[in-house]
Amino acid sequence: MKILYFTATGNSLYIAKSLGGELLSIPQLDKKGIYEFTDDKIGIVFPLHAWGVPSYVAEFLKKASFNCEYLFAVTTYGIYSGAVAMHLTNIGKEAGYSFDYINRIKMVDNYLPTFDMKKEIEKEPKKFIEKHLVMVKSDIASSKQWILKESILNRASFNYMAKRGNKPFNEKRLKVHVYGEGIKNYIEVNDNCTQCGICTKVCPVDNIVIDNNDGKIALSDKCFMCFACIHNCPSNAIHIKGEVSDNRFRNSNVKLKEIITANN
Ligand SMILES: Cc1cc2nc3c(=O)[nH]c(=O)nc-3n(C[C@H](O)[C@H](O)[C@H](O)COP(=O)(O)O)c2cc1C
């Protein structure tokens, strides 16, 4: 079994590791231009963004082809999973494959513009992650055919969000994605920055460099807002406009080194 995964703060990597099999990092595959996969079972594990599949993972999946008996996906999310199964199914249709199983696991929500990470971490025990993980693992072991059901309201809300594109509802409290160029206006790096370079290594799309001239961090236009740089900064120097607090999160079962290895 192969598991292709993307993670920013470790939730999805923890799930991918727990499911077992050969782990393949999507950023590494993407950087090497590997998009064809063969195995008896293949799984995709990723964080849910804006009620669906993160744009970066979606672009990867559109290029991918899977030669397998059983194709499954597990998304990790914090509060509300919107229409992720519809989104994934549509991506698969476009790319020429279909999923046998799509499920979700509720974990800590790492969306800084809405949530205080300290409070989110306190809520973690009430999400019964291990119980859900055991269920999902057993489903996959028995090759269960099952796709997460989503209401018409969920689907309509997702389509509305997708149509709105990258316009924030409220500049002070960023509620939707800001991609590309625009992100520079929302990220601030303060004087705590030691130019350690960890942000450049955890960024899956190589969007961050340390400027040779002034030693400061410079962002390019490839950001898709995963927040890996912000959460994993050891000096808490990177901030997003409108963040609820400066508390940060990384899954307690995942080390910074593993995120660097996965995304570098
Ligand atoms: C930009 C962004 C958008 C998100 N949107 C949602 C969302 O719509 N619904 C939700 O429940 N969680 C949302 N989340 C929370 C993540 O899906 C969740 O914390 C996930 O487990 C993080 O996985 P990771 O640690 O592997 O990166 C969002 C997170 C980010 C960074």
The ligand as an SDF file (V2000), in Angstrom:
LIG
                    3D

 31 33  0  0  0  0  0  0  0  0999 V2000
   -6.1280   27.6960    4.8500 C   0  0  0  0  0  0  0  0  0  0  0  0
   -6.8270   26.6950    5.7170 C   0  0  0  0  0  0  0  0  0  0  0  0
   -8.1690   26.4480    5.5400 C   0  0  0  0  0  0  0  0  0  0  0  0
   -8.8260   25.5300    6.3510 C   0  0  0  0  0  0  0  0  0  0  0  0
  -10.1600   25.3000    6.1470 N   0  0  0  0  0  0  0  0  0  0  0  0
  -10.8210   24.4380    6.9370 C   0  0  0  0  0  0  0  0  0  0  0  0
  -12.2200   24.2130    6.7390 C   0  0  0  0  0  0  0  0  0  0  0  0
  -12.8510   24.7400    5.8190 O   0  0  0  0  0  0  0  0  0  0  0  0
  -12.8450   23.3810    7.5920 N   0  0  0  0  0  0  0  0  0  0  0  0
  -12.1980   22.7520    8.6210 C   0  0  0  0  0  0  0  0  0  0  0  0
  -12.8420   22.0200    9.3660 O   0  0  0  0  0  0  0  0  0  0  0  0
  -10.8750   22.9190    8.8190 N   0  0  0  0  0  0  0  0  0  0  0  0
  -10.1620   23.7520    7.9950 C   0  0  0  0  0  0  0  0  0  0  0  0
   -8.8180   23.9500    8.1830 N   0  0  0  0  0  0  0  0  0  0  0  0
   -8.1150   23.1990    9.2620 C   0  0  0  0  0  0  0  0  0  0  0  0
   -7.2850   22.0160    8.7550 C   0  0  0  0  0  0  0  0  0  0  0  0
   -7.9810   21.2860    7.7850 O   0  0  0  0  0  0  0  0  0  0  0  0
   -6.8980   21.0670    9.8960 C   0  0  0  0  0  0  0  0  0  0  0  0
   -6.3460   21.7280   10.9730 O   0  0  0  0  0  0  0  0  0  0  0  0
   -5.9570   19.9670    9.3770 C   0  0  0  0  0  0  0  0  0  0  0  0
   -6.0450   18.8550   10.2250 O   0  0  0  0  0  0  0  0  0  0  0  0
   -4.4980   20.4240    9.3080 C   0  0  0  0  0  0  0  0  0  0  0  0
   -3.7440   19.3440    8.8370 O   0  0  0  0  0  0  0  0  0  0  0  0
   -2.1540   19.3160    8.8200 P   0  0  0  0  0  0  0  0  0  0  0  0
   -1.7160   19.4340   10.2670 O   0  0  0  0  0  0  0  0  0  0  0  0
   -1.8170   18.0110    8.2280 O   0  0  0  0  0  0  0  0  0  0  0  0
   -1.6770   20.4540    8.0040 O   0  0  0  0  0  0  0  0  0  0  0  0
   -8.1310   24.8490    7.3800 C   0  0  0  0  0  0  0  0  0  0  0  0
   -6.7660   25.1040    7.5460 C   0  0  0  0  0  0  0  0  0  0  0  0
   -6.1130   26.0060    6.7310 C   0  0  0  0  0  0  0  0  0  0  0  0
   -4.6460   26.2610    6.9500 C   0  0  0  0  0  0  0  0  0  0  0  0
  1  2  1  0
  2  3  1  0
  2 30  2  0
  3  4  2  0
  4  5  1  0
  4 28  1  0
  5  6  2  0
  6  7  1  0
  6 13  1  0
  7  8  2  0
  7  9  1  0
  9 10  1  0
 10 11  2  0
 10 12  1  0
 12 13  2  0
 13 14  1  0
 14 15  1  0
 14 28  1  0
 15 16  1  0
 16 17  1  0
 16 18  1  0
 18 19  1  0
 18 20  1  0
 20 21  1  0
 20 22  1  0
 22 23  1  0
 23 24  1  0
 24 25  2  0
 24 26  1  0
 24 27  1  0
 28 29  2  0
 29 30  1  0
 30 31  1  0
M  END
$$$$
